[in-house]
Amino acid sequence: MSDDPYAAIAPYYDLEHGDFDADVELYLGYASMIGSPILELGCGSGRLLVPLAQAGHDVSGIDSSAAMIELAHKRLAAEGLSRVDARIGDMRVIDGYDDSHFRMVFAAFNSFLHLETREEQLAALAAARRVLHHNGLLIVDVFQPTPAVLQNLDDQFRLDGQWVLPNGERIDRMSSWRLHVAEQRIETTLFYDRLLPTGELRRTVASYVTRYVHRFEMEGLLSEAGFELEGIYGSYQLEPLDDSSRTMIFVAHRR
Protein backbone atom coordinates (compact mmCIF):
# COMPACT_ATOMS: atom_id res chain seq x y z
CA MET A 1 0.00 0.00 0.00
CA SER A 2 1.26 3.49 -0.82
CA ASP A 3 2.35 5.72 2.04
CA ASP A 4 -0.10 8.25 0.61
CA PRO A 5 -3.12 6.51 -0.91
CA TYR A 6 -4.68 9.90 -1.56
CA ALA A 7 -1.96 10.67 -4.09
CA ALA A 8 -3.96 8.43 -6.44
CA ILE A 9 -7.34 9.62 -5.17
CA ALA A 10 -6.63 13.37 -5.19
CA PRO A 11 -7.26 14.02 -8.92
CA TYR A 12 -10.81 12.67 -8.53
CA TYR A 13 -11.61 13.52 -4.91
CA ASP A 14 -13.60 16.69 -5.48
CA LEU A 15 -15.73 15.09 -8.19
CA GLU A 16 -17.46 13.18 -5.41
CA HIS A 17 -16.92 15.27 -2.29
CA GLY A 18 -16.25 18.81 -3.49
CA ASP A 19 -19.89 19.91 -3.37
CA PHE A 20 -20.83 18.15 -0.12
CA ASP A 21 -22.04 20.90 2.21
CA ALA A 22 -24.45 19.22 4.65
CA ASP A 23 -22.09 19.86 7.57
CA VAL A 24 -20.99 23.41 6.72
CA GLU A 25 -23.61 25.19 8.83
CA LEU A 26 -22.73 23.01 11.82
CA TYR A 27 -19.12 24.17 11.86
CA LEU A 28 -20.00 27.77 11.00
CA GLY A 29 -22.44 27.79 13.90
CA TYR A 30 -19.94 26.51 16.43
CA ALA A 31 -17.25 28.82 15.04
CA SER A 32 -19.48 31.88 15.46
CA MET A 33 -20.19 30.81 19.03
CA ILE A 34 -16.69 29.86 20.17
CA GLY A 35 -14.52 32.09 17.95
CA SER A 36 -11.14 31.48 16.35
CA PRO A 37 -8.42 30.42 15.68
CA ILE A 38 -9.74 27.11 14.40
CA LEU A 39 -7.91 23.92 13.39
CA GLU A 40 -9.28 21.18 11.14
CA LEU A 41 -7.70 17.74 11.46
CA GLY A 42 -7.68 15.90 8.14
CA CYS A 43 -8.67 18.96 6.11
CA GLY A 44 -8.42 17.18 2.75
CA SER A 45 -8.95 19.49 -0.21
CA GLY A 46 -10.05 22.42 1.95
CA ARG A 47 -13.80 21.91 1.56
CA LEU A 48 -14.52 23.32 5.04
CA LEU A 49 -11.56 25.68 5.29
CA VAL A 50 -13.05 27.88 2.57
CA PRO A 51 -16.45 28.71 4.14
CA LEU A 52 -14.88 29.17 7.58
CA ALA A 53 -12.30 31.59 6.19
CA GLN A 54 -14.93 33.38 4.11
CA ALA A 55 -16.92 33.90 7.32
CA GLY A 56 -13.95 35.80 8.74
CA HIS A 57 -12.42 33.11 10.92
CA ASP A 58 -8.70 32.51 11.41
CA VAL A 59 -8.53 28.91 10.25
CA SER A 60 -5.80 26.32 9.79
CA GLY A 61 -5.85 22.76 8.53
CA ILE A 62 -3.54 19.76 8.55
CA ASP A 63 -3.60 16.61 6.47
CA SER A 64 -1.12 13.76 6.16
CA SER A 65 -1.49 13.71 2.37
CA ALA A 66 0.71 16.08 0.40
CA ALA A 67 -1.55 15.58 -2.63
CA MET A 68 -4.63 16.68 -0.69
CA ILE A 69 -2.85 19.70 0.78
CA GLU A 70 -1.86 20.72 -2.75
CA LEU A 71 -5.55 20.57 -3.70
CA ALA A 72 -6.42 22.67 -0.65
CA HIS A 73 -3.86 25.32 -1.63
CA LYS A 74 -5.33 25.53 -5.13
CA ARG A 75 -8.89 25.80 -3.82
CA LEU A 76 -7.95 28.47 -1.28
CA ALA A 77 -5.98 30.47 -3.84
CA ALA A 78 -8.91 30.35 -6.28
CA GLU A 79 -11.08 31.91 -3.59
CA GLY A 80 -8.49 34.55 -2.71
CA LEU A 81 -7.81 32.88 0.64
CA SER A 82 -4.13 32.06 0.20
CA ARG A 83 -3.32 33.25 3.74
CA VAL A 84 -5.17 30.28 5.25
CA ASP A 85 -2.64 27.93 6.86
CA ALA A 86 -3.10 24.50 5.25
CA ARG A 87 -0.11 22.25 5.78
CA ILE A 88 1.06 18.65 5.79
CA GLY A 89 0.68 17.37 9.33
CA ASP A 90 0.07 14.35 11.49
CA MET A 91 -3.00 14.58 13.72
CA ARG A 92 -1.39 12.14 16.14
CA VAL A 93 1.14 14.80 17.17
CA ILE A 94 -0.14 18.17 15.78
CA ASP A 95 3.25 19.84 15.95
CA GLY A 96 4.07 23.41 14.95
CA TYR A 97 1.36 25.07 17.03
CA ASP A 98 1.49 26.56 20.51
CA ASP A 99 -0.25 24.85 23.40
CA SER A 100 -3.82 26.06 24.07
CA HIS A 101 -3.80 28.01 20.80
CA PHE A 102 -7.07 27.03 19.11
CA ARG A 103 -10.59 27.89 20.20
CA MET A 104 -12.00 25.06 18.11
CA VAL A 105 -10.45 21.83 16.81
CA PHE A 106 -12.51 19.49 14.65
CA ALA A 107 -12.27 16.32 12.57
CA ALA A 108 -15.07 16.15 10.00
CA PHE A 109 -16.59 13.47 7.79
CA ASN A 110 -14.85 10.37 9.22
CA SER A 111 -11.33 11.85 9.07
CA PHE A 112 -10.71 10.59 12.60
CA LEU A 113 -11.27 7.00 11.44
CA HIS A 114 -8.16 7.06 9.25
CA LEU A 115 -6.24 6.49 12.49
CA GLU A 116 -5.94 2.72 12.31
CA THR A 117 -5.49 1.75 15.98
CA ARG A 118 -6.95 2.70 19.33
CA GLU A 119 -3.52 3.99 20.35
CA GLU A 120 -3.35 6.31 17.33
CA GLN A 121 -6.86 7.59 17.97
CA LEU A 122 -6.04 8.27 21.62
CA ALA A 123 -2.80 10.02 20.64
CA ALA A 124 -4.71 12.29 18.26
CA LEU A 125 -7.22 13.24 20.94
CA ALA A 126 -4.41 13.97 23.40
CA ALA A 127 -2.66 16.12 20.79
CA ALA A 128 -5.91 17.96 20.08
CA ARG A 129 -6.35 18.64 23.78
CA ARG A 130 -2.83 20.07 24.00
CA VAL A 131 -3.43 22.68 21.28
CA LEU A 132 -7.02 23.45 22.37
CA HIS A 133 -7.74 26.54 24.47
CA HIS A 134 -9.01 25.73 27.96
CA ASN A 135 -12.39 27.21 26.96
CA GLY A 136 -12.32 25.68 23.48
CA LEU A 137 -14.35 22.93 21.81
CA LEU A 138 -13.42 19.68 20.10
CA ILE A 139 -15.85 18.29 17.49
CA VAL A 140 -15.49 14.82 15.95
CA ASP A 141 -17.87 13.51 13.28
CA VAL A 142 -17.87 9.77 12.47
CA PHE A 143 -20.40 7.38 11.01
CA GLN A 144 -22.51 5.25 13.35
CA PRO A 145 -21.52 1.58 12.81
CA THR A 146 -24.92 -0.05 13.16
CA PRO A 147 -25.23 -3.76 12.29
CA ALA A 148 -27.08 -2.84 9.09
CA VAL A 149 -24.38 -0.39 8.00
CA LEU A 150 -21.57 -2.86 8.68
CA GLN A 151 -23.37 -5.67 6.88
CA ASN A 152 -23.84 -3.40 3.89
CA LEU A 153 -20.10 -2.72 3.80
CA ASP A 154 -18.75 -6.24 4.12
CA ASP A 155 -17.52 -7.92 0.94
CA GLN A 156 -19.30 -5.47 -1.34
CA PHE A 157 -18.36 -4.12 -4.76
CA ARG A 158 -20.37 -1.32 -6.29
CA LEU A 159 -20.46 1.55 -8.72
CA ASP A 160 -20.47 4.78 -6.69
CA GLY A 161 -20.69 7.43 -9.37
CA GLN A 162 -20.06 8.53 -12.94
CA TRP A 163 -18.92 11.95 -14.14
CA VAL A 164 -18.35 13.41 -17.59
CA LEU A 165 -15.59 16.04 -17.74
CA PRO A 166 -15.60 19.09 -20.04
CA ASN A 167 -12.97 17.42 -22.27
CA GLY A 168 -15.31 14.49 -22.89
CA GLU A 169 -13.65 12.02 -20.53
CA ARG A 170 -15.94 9.83 -18.42
CA ILE A 171 -14.92 8.86 -14.89
CA ASP A 172 -16.46 5.79 -13.25
CA ARG A 173 -15.75 5.27 -9.55
CA MET A 174 -16.19 1.83 -8.05
CA SER A 175 -15.34 0.59 -4.58
CA SER A 176 -14.96 -2.60 -2.60
CA TRP A 177 -14.88 -3.12 1.17
CA ARG A 178 -13.64 -5.88 3.42
CA LEU A 179 -14.74 -5.78 7.04
CA HIS A 180 -12.65 -7.11 9.96
CA VAL A 181 -15.06 -7.01 12.89
CA ALA A 182 -12.65 -8.21 15.59
CA GLU A 183 -10.31 -5.29 14.84
CA GLN A 184 -13.07 -2.85 13.84
CA ARG A 185 -11.21 -2.20 10.60
CA ILE A 186 -12.50 -1.64 7.08
CA GLU A 187 -10.27 -2.21 4.06
CA THR A 188 -11.42 0.05 1.23
CA THR A 189 -10.25 -0.20 -2.36
CA LEU A 190 -11.27 2.44 -4.89
CA PHE A 191 -11.19 2.01 -8.66
CA TYR A 192 -11.27 5.04 -10.96
CA ASP A 193 -11.85 4.16 -14.62
CA ARG A 194 -11.17 6.96 -17.12
CA LEU A 195 -12.77 6.46 -20.51
CA LEU A 196 -10.96 8.84 -22.87
CA PRO A 197 -12.63 10.37 -25.95
CA THR A 198 -10.38 8.07 -28.01
CA GLY A 199 -12.01 5.02 -26.40
CA GLU A 200 -8.92 4.17 -24.33
CA LEU A 201 -9.67 3.02 -20.76
CA ARG A 202 -7.26 3.84 -17.92
CA ARG A 203 -7.70 2.55 -14.38
CA THR A 204 -6.35 3.99 -11.11
CA VAL A 205 -6.54 1.91 -7.93
CA ALA A 206 -6.09 3.16 -4.36
CA SER A 207 -6.52 1.41 -1.02
CA TYR A 208 -6.69 2.50 2.60
CA VAL A 209 -7.79 1.24 6.01
CA THR A 210 -10.11 2.89 8.52
CA ARG A 211 -10.97 1.90 12.09
CA TYR A 212 -14.56 2.56 13.12
CA VAL A 213 -15.59 3.35 16.70
CA HIS A 214 -18.77 2.75 18.65
CA ARG A 215 -20.50 5.40 20.72
CA PHE A 216 -19.39 4.36 24.21
CA GLU A 217 -15.92 3.48 22.98
CA MET A 218 -15.57 7.03 21.67
CA GLU A 219 -16.84 8.42 24.96
CA GLY A 220 -14.14 6.39 26.72
CA LEU A 221 -11.41 7.62 24.38
CA LEU A 222 -12.43 11.23 24.95
CA SER A 223 -12.48 10.77 28.71
CA GLU A 224 -9.10 9.04 28.74
CA ALA A 225 -7.62 11.88 26.67
CA GLY A 226 -8.84 14.47 29.19
CA PHE A 227 -12.10 15.65 27.63
CA GLU A 228 -15.59 16.08 29.03
CA LEU A 229 -18.55 15.64 26.70
CA GLU A 230 -20.91 18.53 26.07
CA GLY A 231 -23.15 16.61 23.69
CA ILE A 232 -23.54 13.69 21.31
CA TYR A 233 -25.70 14.24 18.24
CA GLY A 234 -27.05 12.13 15.42
CA SER A 235 -27.24 14.69 12.62
CA TYR A 236 -25.74 17.93 11.37
CA GLN A 237 -28.87 19.65 12.68
CA LEU A 238 -27.86 18.45 16.18
CA GLU A 239 -30.74 16.03 16.53
CA PRO A 240 -30.42 13.44 19.32
CA LEU A 241 -28.44 10.31 18.50
CA ASP A 242 -30.72 7.31 18.03
CA ASP A 243 -30.74 3.92 16.32
CA SER A 244 -31.47 5.45 12.92
CA SER A 245 -28.73 8.10 13.04
CA ARG A 246 -26.19 7.78 10.25
CA THR A 247 -23.59 9.95 11.95
CA MET A 248 -22.30 10.49 15.47
CA ILE A 249 -21.12 14.00 16.34
CA PHE A 250 -19.18 14.34 19.58
CA VAL A 251 -18.73 17.81 21.09
CA ALA A 252 -16.36 18.05 24.04
CA HIS A 253 -14.24 20.47 26.06
CA ARG A 254 -11.08 20.09 28.09
CA ARG A 255 -11.56 18.69 31.55
C-alpha positions in Angstrom: 0.0 0.0 0.0 1.3 3.5 -0.8 2.4 5.7 2.0 -0.1 8.3 0.6 -3.1 6.5 -0.9 -4.7 9.9 -1.6 -2.0 10.7 -4.1 -4.0 8.4 -6.4 -7.3 9.6 -5.2 -6.6 13.4 -5.2 -7.3 14.0 -8.9 -10.8 12.7 -8.5 -11.6 13.5 -4.9 -13.6 16.7 -5.5 -15.7 15.1 -8.2 -17.5 13.2 -5.4 -16.9 15.3 -2.3 -16.3 18.8 -3.5 -19.9 19.9 -3.4 -20.8 18.1 -0.1 -22.0 20.9 2.2 -24.4 19.2 4.6 -22.1 19.9 7.6 -21.0 23.4 6.7 -23.6 25.2 8.8 -22.7 23.0 11.8 -19.1 24.2 11.9 -20.0 27.8 11.0 -22.4 27.8 13.9 -19.9 26.5 16.4 -17.3 28.8 15.0 -19.5 31.9 15.5 -20.2 30.8 19.0 -16.7 29.9 20.2 -14.5 32.1 17.9 -11.1 31.5 16.3 -8.4 30.4 15.7 -9.7 27.1 14.4 -7.9 23.9 13.4 -9.3 21.2 11.1 -7.7 17.7 11.5 -7.7 15.9 8.1 -8.7 19.0 6.1 -8.4 17.2 2.8 -8.9 19.5 -0.2 -10.1 22.4 2.0 -13.8 21.9 1.6 -14.5 23.3 5.0 -11.6 25.7 5.3 -13.1 27.9 2.6 -16.5 28.7 4.1 -14.9 29.2 7.6 -12.3 31.6 6.2 -14.9 33.4 4.1 -16.9 33.9 7.3 -13.9 35.8 8.7 -12.4 33.1 10.9 -8.7 32.5 11.4 -8.5 28.9 10.3 -5.8 26.3 9.8 -5.8 22.8 8.5 -3.5 19.8 8.6 -3.6 16.6 6.5 -1.1 13.8 6.2 -1.5 13.7 2.4 0.7 16.1 0.4 -1.5 15.6 -2.6 -4.6 16.7 -0.7 -2.8 19.7 0.8 -1.9 20.7 -2.8 -5.6 20.6 -3.7 -6.4 22.7 -0.7 -3.9 25.3 -1.6 -5.3 25.5 -5.1 -8.9 25.8 -3.8 -8.0 28.5 -1.3 -6.0 30.5 -3.8 -8.9 30.3 -6.3 -11.1 31.9 -3.6 -8.5 34.6 -2.7 -7.8 32.9 0.6 -4.1 32.1 0.2 -3.3 33.3 3.7 -5.2 30.3 5.3 -2.6 27.9 6.9 -3.1 24.5 5.3 -0.1 22.2 5.8 1.1 18.6 5.8 0.7 17.4 9.3 0.1 14.3 11.5 -3.0 14.6 13.7 -1.4 12.1 16.1 1.1 14.8 17.2 -0.1 18.2 15.8 3.3 19.8 16.0 4.1 23.4 14.9 1.4 25.1 17.0 1.5 26.6 20.5 -0.2 24.9 23.4 -3.8 26.1 24.1 -3.8 28.0 20.8 -7.1 27.0 19.1 -10.6 27.9 20.2 -12.0 25.1 18.1 -10.5 21.8 16.8 -12.5 19.5 14.6 -12.3 16.3 12.6 -15.1 16.1 10.0 -16.6 13.5 7.8 -14.9 10.4 9.2 -11.3 11.9 9.1 -10.7 10.6 12.6 -11.3 7.0 11.4 -8.2 7.1 9.2 -6.2 6.5 12.5 -5.9 2.7 12.3 -5.5 1.7 16.0 -6.9 2.7 19.3 -3.5 4.0 20.3 -3.3 6.3 17.3 -6.9 7.6 18.0 -6.0 8.3 21.6 -2.8 10.0 20.6 -4.7 12.3 18.3 -7.2 13.2 20.9 -4.4 14.0 23.4 -2.7 16.1 20.8 -5.9 18.0 20.1 -6.4 18.6 23.8 -2.8 20.1 24.0 -3.4 22.7 21.3 -7.0 23.4 22.4 -7.7 26.5 24.5 -9.0 25.7 28.0 -12.4 27.2 27.0 -12.3 25.7 23.5 -14.4 22.9 21.8 -13.4 19.7 20.1 -15.8 18.3 17.5 -15.5 14.8 16.0 -17.9 13.5 13.3 -17.9 9.8 12.5 -20.4 7.4 11.0 -22.5 5.2 13.3 -21.5 1.6 12.8 -24.9 0.0 13.2 -25.2 -3.8 12.3 -27.1 -2.8 9.1 -24.4 -0.4 8.0 -21.6 -2.9 8.7 -23.4 -5.7 6.9 -23.8 -3.4 3.9 -20.1 -2.7 3.8 -18.7 -6.2 4.1 -17.5 -7.9 0.9 -19.3 -5.5 -1.3 -18.4 -4.1 -4.8 -20.4 -1.3 -6.3 -20.5 1.6 -8.7 -20.5 4.8 -6.7 -20.7 7.4 -9.4 -20.1 8.5 -12.9 -18.9 11.9 -14.1 -18.3 13.4 -17.6 -15.6 16.0 -17.7 -15.6 19.1 -20.0 -13.0 17.4 -22.3 -15.3 14.5 -22.9 -13.7 12.0 -20.5 -15.9 9.8 -18.4 -14.9 8.9 -14.9 -16.5 5.8 -13.2 -15.7 5.3 -9.5 -16.2 1.8 -8.1 -15.3 0.6 -4.6 -15.0 -2.6 -2.6 -14.9 -3.1 1.2 -13.6 -5.9 3.4 -14.7 -5.8 7.0 -12.6 -7.1 10.0 -15.1 -7.0 12.9 -12.7 -8.2 15.6 -10.3 -5.3 14.8 -13.1 -2.8 13.8 -11.2 -2.2 10.6 -12.5 -1.6 7.1 -10.3 -2.2 4.1 -11.4 0.0 1.2 -10.2 -0.2 -2.4 -11.3 2.4 -4.9 -11.2 2.0 -8.7 -11.3 5.0 -11.0 -11.8 4.2 -14.6 -11.2 7.0 -17.1 -12.8 6.5 -20.5 -11.0 8.8 -22.9 -12.6 10.4 -25.9 -10.4 8.1 -28.0 -12.0 5.0 -26.4 -8.9 4.2 -24.3 -9.7 3.0 -20.8 -7.3 3.8 -17.9 -7.7 2.6 -14.4 -6.3 4.0 -11.1 -6.5 1.9 -7.9 -6.1 3.2 -4.4 -6.5 1.4 -1.0 -6.7 2.5 2.6 -7.8 1.2 6.0 -10.1 2.9 8.5 -11.0 1.9 12.1 -14.6 2.6 13.1 -15.6 3.3 16.7 -18.8 2.7 18.7 -20.5 5.4 20.7 -19.4 4.4 24.2 -15.9 3.5 23.0 -15.6 7.0 21.7 -16.8 8.4 25.0 -14.1 6.4 26.7 -11.4 7.6 24.4 -12.4 11.2 25.0 -12.5 10.8 28.7 -9.1 9.0 28.7 -7.6 11.9 26.7 -8.8 14.5 29.2 -12.1 15.7 27.6 -15.6 16.1 29.0 -18.6 15.6 26.7 -20.9 18.5 26.1 -23.1 16.6 23.7 -23.5 13.7 21.3 -25.7 14.2 18.2 -27.1 12.1 15.4 -27.2 14.7 12.6 -25.7 17.9 11.4 -28.9 19.6 12.7 -27.9 18.5 16.2 -30.7 16.0 16.5 -30.4 13.4 19.3 -28.4 10.3 18.5 -30.7 7.3 18.0 -30.7 3.9 16.3 -31.5 5.5 12.9 -28.7 8.1 13.0 -26.2 7.8 10.3 -23.6 9.9 11.9 -22.3 10.5 15.5 -21.1 14.0 16.3 -19.2 14.3 19.6 -18.7 17.8 21.1 -16.4 18.0 24.0 -14.2 20.5 26.1 -11.1 20.1 28.1 -11.6 18.7 31.5 
